[in-house]
Structures are given as structure tokens and as C-alpha cells.
């Protein structure tokens, strides 16, 4: 990911299958965990770094997080940007991409015809 001042890294947080798949795709910042407290610690560390632009996190891991400030950051942070995805074997997260687009550009672009 190329930013104004240089390149940003992608970090992935989730189960071992998600981390392995991400490493195979070339992501070097992978963190294997499902535990809420461990995920909270990792997110705090990643948010302090200026080289991380995108944090991909599994929906199951998000469900384990109890810290409201971290949950708020996942929903509203632009830098780094968070993307919640279903992990291997997890149920799909509804409208995740749509919510991400709305957050990024500020409007809802509905492609369905409502007639």
C-alpha cells in the first residue's frame, strides 16, 4: 500500500489458518490469536506504529474483544484502517465491505434498484 510519505504495511490478526493464508499471500505482519486480551494488546501496539496502514482482523477475534475503545477504533479509525473479515469456517460478516466504503468516503452508494 503506497501512502503520501511512503509505503504502509498490512497486518493480519486471527486464527492460524488466516495468518497462514495471509503469509502465503505475502503479508509479513501476521498475528495468530483468538483471545480478546491478546488481540487488544496487538491492536494497541499496531495503532502506535506509523508504518501500518491496514489491519485485517477476523470477526471471531473482534467478538472476543471487550475494550470499548478498541472496538470503537475498529469501527471508526481511518489510519490505520481496519477490515473485519470472516476467518476460515466462520460465518460471513454482513455488509463489511459496504461499511468500509461508507466509512472511507462518507456516503452510501447503493447499487440495487429500489423500484
C-alpha positions as CSV (number, residue, x, y, z in Angstrom):
1,X,0.0,0.0,0.0
2,X,1.6,3.3,-1.0
3,X,0.9,6.4,1.1
4,X,1.9,10.1,0.8
5,X,5.0,9.6,2.8
6,X,5.9,6.1,1.8
7,X,4.7,2.5,2.0
8,X,2.3,1.2,4.6
9,X,2.2,-2.4,5.9
10,X,-0.7,-4.7,6.1
11,X,-1.2,-6.6,9.4
12,X,-3.4,-9.6,9.9
13,X,-4.9,-10.7,13.3
14,X,-6.8,-14.0,13.6
15,X,-6.7,-17.8,13.8
16,X,-3.7,-19.7,12.5
17,X,-5.5,-20.5,9.2
18,X,-6.0,-16.8,8.5
19,X,-2.4,-16.0,9.4
20,X,-1.0,-18.8,7.2
21,X,-3.1,-17.8,4.2
22,X,-2.0,-14.2,4.7
23,X,1.7,-15.2,4.8
24,X,1.2,-17.3,1.7
25,X,-0.2,-14.1,0.0
26,X,2.9,-12.2,1.1
27,X,1.7,-10.5,4.3
28,X,4.7,-10.4,6.7
29,X,2.9,-8.9,9.7
30,X,0.6,-11.7,10.9
31,X,-0.5,-12.4,14.5
32,X,-2.2,-15.7,15.5
33,X,-4.7,-15.3,18.2
34,X,-8.4,-15.6,19.1
35,X,-8.0,-14.3,22.6
36,X,-9.5,-10.9,23.3
37,X,-6.9,-9.6,25.7
38,X,-4.0,-10.7,23.3
39,X,-5.8,-9.1,20.3
40,X,-6.3,-5.9,22.3
41,X,-2.6,-5.8,23.1
42,X,-1.6,-6.4,19.5
43,X,-4.1,-3.7,18.2
44,X,-2.7,-1.1,20.7
45,X,0.8,-1.8,19.5
46,X,-0.1,-1.7,15.8
47,X,-2.1,1.6,16.2
48,X,1.0,3.2,17.7
49,X,3.1,2.4,14.6
50,X,3.2,4.8,11.7
51,X,4.1,2.1,9.2
52,X,0.9,0.1,9.4
53,X,-1.9,1.3,7.2
54,X,-4.3,-1.6,7.2
55,X,-5.2,-4.1,9.9
56,X,-7.2,-7.1,8.8
57,X,-8.9,-8.9,11.7
58,X,-11.2,-11.9,11.8
59,X,-14.8,-11.4,13.0
60,X,-14.3,-14.1,15.7
61,X,-11.4,-12.2,17.1
62,X,-13.4,-9.0,17.1
63,X,-16.1,-10.8,19.0
64,X,-13.6,-11.7,21.8
65,X,-12.6,-8.0,22.3
66,X,-14.2,-6.4,25.3
67,X,-12.3,-3.0,25.4
68,X,-14.8,-0.4,24.1
69,X,-12.0,2.0,22.9
70,X,-10.6,-0.8,20.8
71,X,-14.0,-1.7,19.4
72,X,-14.6,2.0,18.6
73,X,-11.3,2.2,16.8
74,X,-12.1,-0.9,14.7
75,X,-15.4,0.8,13.6
76,X,-14.1,4.3,13.0
77,X,-10.3,4.5,12.5
78,X,-9.1,5.7,9.2
79,X,-5.4,5.4,9.9
80,X,-4.8,2.6,10.3
81,X,-7.9,1.3,8.5
82,X,-9.4,-1.8,10.0
83,X,-11.1,-4.5,7.8
84,X,-13.1,-7.2,9.6
85,X,-13.3,-10.4,7.6
86,X,-14.7,-13.9,8.4
87,X,-12.0,-16.3,9.2
88,X,-11.8,-19.9,7.9
89,X,-15.0,-21.7,8.8
90,X,-16.6,-18.5,10.2
91,X,-20.0,-17.2,9.2
92,X,-19.7,-14.3,6.7
93,X,-19.8,-10.7,8.2
94,X,-22.7,-8.9,6.6
95,X,-22.0,-5.7,4.7
96,X,-18.4,-5.4,5.9
97,X,-17.1,-4.1,2.6
98,X,-20.1,-1.7,2.3
99,X,-19.5,-0.4,5.8
100,X,-15.8,0.1,4.9
101,X,-16.7,2.1,1.8
102,X,-19.2,4.3,3.7
103,X,-16.6,5.0,6.4
104,X,-14.0,5.8,3.7
105,X,-16.0,8.1,1.5
106,X,-18.8,9.2,3.8
107,X,-21.7,8.2,1.7
108,X,-23.7,5.0,1.0
109,X,-23.6,4.1,-2.7
110,X,-26.4,1.7,-3.2
111,X,-26.2,-0.2,-6.5
112,X,-29.6,-2.0,-6.1
113,X,-32.6,-0.7,-7.9
114,X,-35.3,0.2,-5.3
115,X,-38.2,0.3,-7.7
